[in-house]
Amino acid sequence: TAAACRSVAPADSTAGAPGAGPASTSAVAATVSQREAWLEAVARGYFPGRSGQLFFVPREGEFVVGRNPLYAFMHGSPWSYDTHIPLLLYGPPFIRTLVSGERVSQQDLVPTLAELLGTVPAATAVGRSLREALAPGTARPRVIVLLVADGTRADYFDTYRDVLPTLSRLRREGAWFGNAHVTSVPTLTAVGHANIGTGAEPRVHGLAVNNLFNRITGKSQAVYDGLDPGEMMALTLADIWNIQTDGKAVIIGQGGAIRATAGLVGHGACLIDGRPVLAASYSATGDGGWETNEECYRMPQALQAFTARRYWTEAGGTWLGHDISSPTNFRASAVFQRFEGDALAAVLEAAPIGADDVTDLVLVNLKGPDYVGHAYGPASAEIREELAELDRQVARIVGIIERKAGAGRYVLAVAADHGMPGEPKPGGRYYLDEIVRRIDARFTPGGGSIVQFFGDVASNQIHMDTAKMQSLGIALRDVADFLETEVPFAAVFTEDEVRAAQARIRMR
């Protein structure tokens, strides 16, 4: 139910913070309550076979990272800096001017946009329509645009308002929901985009992490392996609209990675009665071009020869003193944001959007804030430059949509998949290889490891060799207790605990 979806309150960074020294009785009670809230958020994000066996919550302001300097900051937790996201709707005469402090979730977007379309979302969707933002009337917008600013904290809209003139205007003139949160853990790109696109929770839609561990092959693999959207176990709103209009609606999905694009645009023609939709995602290989799954989607012609190499070459291979002369390094720059904007503008100009009364959907991931935030943090000069470029590209997108659909004929929604933590105190970065070494030193000092996979650091979970553990007489709770006391984490849950919590959610 909608109420159940909103019942989880991810950690408030101003209350109940663990690790604050001796606690009073009331503080202990609050800590117990907080653990239950964390456990429920993890249970909402758990999917069998895709999630791990141990799930941890770092202490506030701390996080686990690998050794890649492009990922010096790592989200994924239930703390507010990772869960508190922007959510705004704009588009007179369809959207009212409103400032709301009510707690809302990513899953509330699908029923809201479905109401604007005059349809209903899939039965797997939870949440509610944000009806207080909708103006009365029966007319339908010609275009609905959903922009997901990846890795964007809600407080960016205040901290960096001076470089966000367009987004600030949209916030003033539209409906701003200042208490929007992610309700499941981990807070990741694949998870958040599927939450937004389907209106379902990870325990249902199946996108539980960014990188899976396949126990059969013994190897990790990225979600949507082979660009296959079949891993998504729920229909997106785009899927519903594709079928309902028999492909007459123009549907465009575009993003900085397939784990973002597919979660918004859905299955396309890889769905019974589905038609191909325009969809592409950035490929961090070769010259940094665009890729798609041609069985499900159609590659926009404008992107077929559209590569990033020209952009980093014209920039001299550097940005603010950083090397961006490769398709991976390039992503952590505002030049990448301009590249994303140019690519989207080319697609929008070529597509017949807003040409008739069948509402078209433009579903876009803007990945720049995430990559820059990972590398330099949310208080950096780099993120400021990135957000300024993001705002310029949003203004450009709005201008194209308004010109093609007509003033007063479109709706724009802006949200984020997750936030980003700030710089921790010294010692607040835990390195995954060190954690694995400590586990092995404690439980398998004679050699070998009971850890099977810990490569997706942002997932805040560990895949364990349960067969080996059983042969050694080691329980998951033994390792969880060790991690809570020796690393230490704020909380560590076992898969059995998470499954039991998920069962309680189903019984509501």
C-alpha positions in Angstrom: 0.0 0.0 0.0 1.0 3.6 -0.3 1.0 4.0 3.4 3.4 1.0 3.7 5.7 2.4 1.1 6.0 5.6 3.1 6.3 4.0 6.5 10.0 3.6 6.4 11.9 6.6 7.6 15.5 6.4 6.5 18.0 7.7 9.0 17.7 11.3 10.0 21.3 12.6 10.3 20.3 14.8 13.2 18.9 12.1 15.6 19.7 8.7 16.9 23.2 8.7 15.3 25.2 5.7 16.5 28.7 5.8 17.9 28.0 8.9 20.0 29.3 7.4 23.3 27.3 6.1 26.3 23.6 6.3 25.7 20.7 7.0 28.0 17.7 4.6 28.2 15.8 6.7 25.7 18.7 6.9 23.3 19.0 3.1 23.5 15.3 2.8 22.6 15.8 5.2 19.7 18.7 3.1 18.5 16.6 -0.1 18.6 13.9 1.7 16.7 16.4 3.0 14.2 17.7 -0.6 13.6 14.2 -1.7 12.9 13.8 1.1 10.3 17.1 0.2 8.7 16.1 -3.5 8.6 12.8 -2.7 6.9 14.5 -0.5 4.3 16.9 -3.3 3.6 14.0 -5.8 3.3 12.3 -3.5 0.8 15.5 -3.6 -1.3 16.1 -7.4 -1.0 15.6 -9.8 -3.9 16.5 -13.5 -3.6 19.4 -14.6 -5.7 20.5 -11.0 -6.4 21.1 -9.7 -3.0 23.9 -10.9 -0.6 23.9 -12.7 2.7 25.1 -9.8 5.0 23.8 -6.3 4.8 25.5 -3.4 6.7 24.8 0.2 7.6 27.9 2.3 7.8 28.1 4.7 10.7 26.8 8.2 9.8 29.3 10.1 7.7 31.3 6.9 6.8 31.3 4.6 3.9 33.0 1.7 2.2 35.0 2.3 -1.0 37.4 0.5 -3.3 40.8 1.9 -4.4 39.6 3.7 -7.6 40.1 7.5 -7.1 37.1 8.2 -9.4 34.9 6.7 -6.7 36.4 8.4 -3.6 32.8 9.1 -2.3 30.3 6.3 -2.1 26.5 6.4 -1.6 24.3 3.4 -0.8 23.3 3.9 2.8 20.0 4.8 4.6 21.4 8.1 5.9 19.6 11.2 4.8 22.5 12.4 2.6 21.9 9.3 0.5 18.1 9.1 0.7 16.9 12.8 0.6 16.3 13.7 -3.0 14.7 16.5 -5.0 11.3 16.0 -6.5 9.5 18.7 -8.5 6.8 19.0 -11.0 6.4 21.8 -13.5 4.0 22.5 -16.3 1.2 25.1 -16.2 -1.8 24.7 -16.6 -1.5 21.0 -15.5 0.7 21.6 -12.4 -0.1 23.9 -9.5 2.4 26.1 -7.7 3.0 24.3 -4.4 5.5 23.8 -1.7 4.9 20.6 0.2 6.6 19.2 3.3 4.8 15.9 3.2 7.0 12.9 3.1 6.9 11.4 -0.4 8.8 8.7 -2.3 10.2 7.9 -5.7 7.3 5.5 -6.1 4.8 8.3 -6.0 5.9 9.6 -9.4 4.4 6.8 -11.5 0.8 7.1 -10.2 1.1 10.9 -10.5 2.3 10.8 -14.2 -0.2 8.0 -14.9 -3.0 10.3 -13.8 -1.8 13.0 -16.1 -1.8 10.4 -18.9 -5.4 9.3 -18.0 -4.3 5.8 -17.3 -3.4 3.6 -14.4 0.0 2.1 -13.5 0.8 -1.6 -13.3 -0.6 -3.5 -10.3 3.0 -3.8 -8.9 3.2 0.0 -8.4 2.9 1.4 -4.8 2.8 5.0 -3.7 0.1 7.5 -4.4 -0.7 10.2 -6.9 0.6 13.6 -5.8 -2.8 14.9 -6.6 -2.4 18.1 -4.6 0.0 19.2 -7.3 -2.4 18.5 -10.2 -4.7 21.3 -11.4 -8.3 20.2 -12.3 -9.2 19.6 -15.9 -9.4 16.9 -18.5 -6.8 18.0 -21.0 -3.7 16.0 -21.5 -0.2 17.3 -22.0 1.3 16.5 -25.4 4.7 15.6 -23.8 5.7 14.5 -20.3 9.4 14.8 -19.6 11.0 13.0 -16.7 14.6 14.1 -15.9 16.5 12.1 -13.2 19.5 14.0 -12.1 21.7 11.1 -11.0 23.3 11.4 -7.5 21.7 14.7 -6.8 21.0 15.6 -3.2 18.0 17.7 -2.3 20.1 20.3 -0.6 22.0 21.1 -3.8 18.9 23.2 -4.8 19.7 25.5 -1.9 23.5 25.2 -1.6 24.1 25.9 -5.3 21.0 28.0 -6.1 23.2 30.7 -7.6 24.3 28.4 -10.4 20.8 26.8 -10.9 18.7 29.7 -12.3 16.5 27.4 -14.4 15.9 24.7 -11.8 15.3 27.4 -9.2 12.7 29.0 -11.4 11.0 25.6 -12.1 11.0 25.0 -8.3 9.4 28.4 -7.6 6.8 28.2 -10.3 6.0 24.5 -10.0 5.3 22.0 -7.2 8.2 21.3 -5.0 8.2 18.3 -2.6 11.0 19.1 -0.1 10.6 15.9 1.9 11.1 13.3 -0.8 13.1 10.2 0.1 14.3 6.9 -1.1 12.5 4.2 0.9 14.7 1.2 0.3 18.3 0.3 0.7 20.8 0.2 -1.0 20.4 3.6 -2.6 21.9 2.9 -6.0 21.4 4.0 -9.7 19.8 0.8 -11.0 17.6 0.6 -7.9 16.5 4.2 -7.9 15.7 4.3 -11.6 13.6 1.2 -11.5 11.8 2.6 -8.4 11.0 5.7 -10.4 10.2 4.0 -13.7 8.0 1.2 -12.3 6.6 2.7 -9.1 7.4 -0.6 -7.5 9.9 -1.6 -4.8 13.1 -3.6 -5.5 11.7 -6.6 -3.7 9.2 -6.7 -6.5 10.9 -5.2 -9.6 14.1 -7.1 -8.9 16.7 -4.4 -9.5 18.4 -4.8 -6.1 22.0 -3.8 -6.9 24.2 -2.4 -9.7 26.3 -5.5 -10.0 25.2 -9.0 -9.4 27.1 -12.0 -8.2 26.3 -15.1 -10.2 26.8 -18.1 -7.9 26.5 -20.5 -10.9 29.4 -18.9 -12.9 31.2 -17.7 -9.8 31.5 -14.3 -11.5 30.0 -10.8 -11.1 28.0 -9.2 -13.8 26.4 -5.8 -14.3 22.7 -5.6 -14.1 20.9 -5.7 -17.5 23.7 -8.1 -18.6 24.0 -7.8 -22.4 21.7 -4.7 -22.3 18.8 -7.1 -21.6 15.9 -5.4 -19.8 14.4 -8.8 -18.9 15.9 -8.6 -15.5 13.3 -6.1 -14.6 10.3 -8.0 -13.1 7.7 -5.2 -13.2 6.3 -3.0 -16.0 7.4 0.6 -16.2 4.9 3.3 -16.9 6.5 3.6 -20.3 5.6 -0.1 -20.9 2.0 0.5 -20.0 1.8 3.5 -22.2 3.5 1.8 -25.1 1.0 -1.1 -25.0 -2.0 1.2 -24.4 -1.3 3.5 -27.3 -0.1 0.5 -29.5 3.1 2.3 -30.1 1.6 5.5 -31.3 3.2 7.5 -28.5 6.8 8.6 -29.1 8.8 7.2 -26.2 12.4 8.2 -25.7 14.7 6.8 -23.1 18.3 8.0 -22.7 21.0 7.9 -20.1 24.6 7.7 -19.0 24.4 4.0 -18.3 22.0 1.1 -19.2 21.3 0.6 -15.5 19.6 4.0 -15.6 18.0 4.0 -19.0 16.3 0.6 -18.8 14.8 1.3 -15.4 13.0 4.3 -16.9 12.1 3.2 -20.4 11.3 -0.4 -19.7 11.2 -3.4 -22.0 10.2 -1.8 -25.3 9.5 -4.5 -27.9 10.9 -7.2 -25.6 7.4 -7.4 -24.1 4.4 -9.1 -25.5 2.5 -6.5 -27.6 5.2 -3.9 -27.0 6.6 -1.8 -29.8 10.2 -0.7 -30.2 11.0 2.6 -28.4 13.9 5.0 -28.9 16.5 4.2 -26.3 20.2 4.4 -25.9 22.8 4.6 -23.1 26.4 5.8 -22.9 29.1 3.2 -23.5 32.3 3.8 -21.6 34.4 1.9 -24.2 36.3 2.9 -27.4 35.4 6.5 -28.4 32.6 6.8 -25.8 29.6 6.3 -28.0 26.0 5.2 -27.5 24.6 1.6 -27.4 21.3 -0.1 -27.4 19.6 -3.5 -27.5 18.2 -3.7 -31.0 15.7 -6.4 -30.1 13.9 -4.2 -27.7 14.8 -0.6 -28.7 15.6 1.5 -31.7 18.8 3.5 -31.7 18.1 7.1 -32.4 19.7 7.9 -35.8 21.1 11.1 -34.4 23.3 9.1 -32.0 24.8 6.5 -34.3 27.9 8.5 -34.9 27.8 10.7 -31.8 30.9 10.0 -29.7 32.6 11.6 -26.7 36.1 11.6 -28.1 35.6 14.9 -30.0 34.5 16.5 -26.7 37.5 15.5 -24.6 39.8 16.2 -27.5 38.5 19.7 -28.0 38.9 20.3 -24.2 42.6 19.4 -24.5 42.0 16.2 -22.6 41.6 18.0 -19.3 38.9 19.7 -17.2 39.7 21.8 -14.1 43.2 20.2 -14.2 41.8 16.6 -14.3 42.6 14.1 -17.0 39.4 13.3 -19.0 41.0 11.8 -22.0 39.3 8.4 -21.8 35.7 7.3 -21.9 35.7 6.5 -18.2 37.6 9.6 -16.9 35.5 11.8 -19.2 32.4 11.0 -17.3 33.6 12.8 -14.2 33.4 16.2 -15.8 31.0 18.9 -16.8 32.1 18.3 -20.3 30.4 15.0 -20.1 27.2 16.8 -19.0 27.4 19.0 -22.1 27.9 15.9 -24.2 24.8 14.3 -22.7 22.9 17.5 -23.3 24.0 17.8 -26.9 23.1 14.2 -27.6 19.6 14.5 -26.1 19.0 17.8 -27.9 19.9 16.0 -31.2 17.4 13.2 -30.5 14.7 15.6 -29.4 15.1 17.8 -32.5 14.8 14.7 -34.8 11.9 13.0 -33.1 8.2 14.0 -33.8 7.4 14.7 -30.2 4.4 16.9 -29.3 3.0 16.6 -32.8 -0.4 15.3 -31.9 -2.7 14.7 -28.9 -1.2 11.3 -28.0 1.1 12.2 -25.1 4.7 11.4 -25.7 7.2 10.4 -23.0 10.8 11.6 -22.7 12.6 9.7 -19.9 16.1 10.9 -19.3 18.9 10.1 -16.9 21.5 12.9 -16.5 24.5 11.0 -15.1 27.0 13.9 -14.7 26.3 14.8 -11.0 26.8 11.2 -10.0 30.2 10.7 -11.6 31.5 14.1 -10.5 30.1 13.6 -7.0 31.8 10.2 -6.7 35.1 11.6 -7.7 35.2 15.0 -5.9 32.3 15.1 -3.4 29.2 17.3 -2.9 31.1 20.3 -1.5 33.7 20.5 -4.3 34.4 23.2 -6.9 33.9 20.4 -9.5 30.3 19.6 -8.4 29.5 23.3 -8.6 30.7 23.5 -12.2 28.9 20.3 -13.0 25.6 21.6 -11.6 25.9 24.8 -13.5 26.3 22.8 -16.7 23.3 20.6 -15.7 21.2 23.7 -15.3 22.1 25.0 -18.7 21.2 21.7 -20.3 17.9 21.6 -18.4 17.1 25.1 -19.8 17.9 23.8 -23.3 15.7 20.7 -23.0 12.8 22.7 -21.7 13.2 25.2 -24.6 13.1 22.4 -27.2 10.1 20.7 -25.6 8.2 24.0 -25.3 9.0 24.9 -29.0 7.9 21.5 -30.3 4.9 20.8 -28.0 3.8 24.4 -27.5 3.7 26.5 -24.4 1.3 25.1 -21.8 1.3 21.7 -23.5 3.9 19.7 -21.5 4.8 18.6 -18.0 8.3 18.3 -16.6 9.2 16.1 -13.6 12.6 16.3 -12.0 13.9 13.8 -9.4 17.0 11.9 -8.4 17.8 8.2 -7.8 19.9 8.8 -4.7 22.1 11.4 -3.0 25.8 11.5 -2.1 27.8 11.6 1.2 30.2 14.3 2.1 33.9 14.1 3.1 34.2 11.8 6.1 36.4 12.4 9.1 39.8 10.8 9.0 39.4 7.0 9.1 35.8 7.3 7.8 36.6 5.5 4.6 36.6 1.7 4.9 38.3 -0.1 2.1 36.6 -3.3 1.0 39.9 -5.3 0.6 40.8 -4.5 4.2 37.4 -5.6 5.4 37.7 -8.9 3.6 41.2 -9.4 5.0 39.9 -8.8 8.6 37.1 -11.3 8.0 39.5 -13.9 6.8 42.0 -13.3 9.5 39.2 -13.9 12.1 37.4 -16.8 10.6 39.8 -18.6 8.2 43.3 -17.8 9.5 44.6 -21.1 7.9 43.9 -19.8 4.4 41.0 -19.4 2.0 38.1 -17.0 2.3 34.4 -17.2 3.2 33.7 -14.0 1.2 32.6 -14.8 -2.4 31.9 -11.3 -3.6 32.3 -7.8 -2.2 33.0 -5.8 -5.4 29.8 -3.7 -5.6 30.8 -1.5 -2.6 27.8 0.8 -2.9 25.4 -2.1 -2.3 26.4 -2.3 1.4 26.2 -6.0 1.3 28.5 -9.0 1.1 28.0 -12.3 -0.7 29.2 -15.1 1.6 30.3 -18.7 0.8 27.6 -20.3 3.0 28.6 -23.8 2.2 32.1 -23.3 3.4 30.8 -21.4 6.4 28.6 -24.4 7.3 31.5 -26.8 7.0 33.5 -24.6 9.4 30.6 -24.2 11.8 30.4 -20.4 11.2 27.0 -18.7 11.3 26.2 -15.5 9.4 25.3 -13.9 12.7 28.9 -14.7 13.9 30.3 -12.6 11.0 27.7 -9.9 11.5 28.6 -9.5 15.2 32.3 -9.3 14.3 31.6 -6.6 11.7 29.5 -4.6 14.2 32.2 -4.6 16.9 35.5 -4.8 14.9 35.0 -2.6 11.8 32.6 -1.2 13.2 29.4 -0.7 11.4 26.2 0.9 12.8 24.3 -2.3 12.1 24.8 -5.6 10.2 21.8 -7.8 9.3 21.8 -11.4 8.1 19.8 -12.7 5.1 17.5 -14.6 7.4 16.7 -11.4 9.4 16.0 -9.6 6.1 13.7 -12.3 4.8 11.8 -12.3 8.1 11.4 -8.6 7.9 10.2 -8.9 4.3 7.6 -11.4 5.4 6.3 -8.9 8.0 5.9 -6.3 5.3 3.9 -8.7 3.1 1.5 -9.4 6.0 0.5 -5.7 6.4 
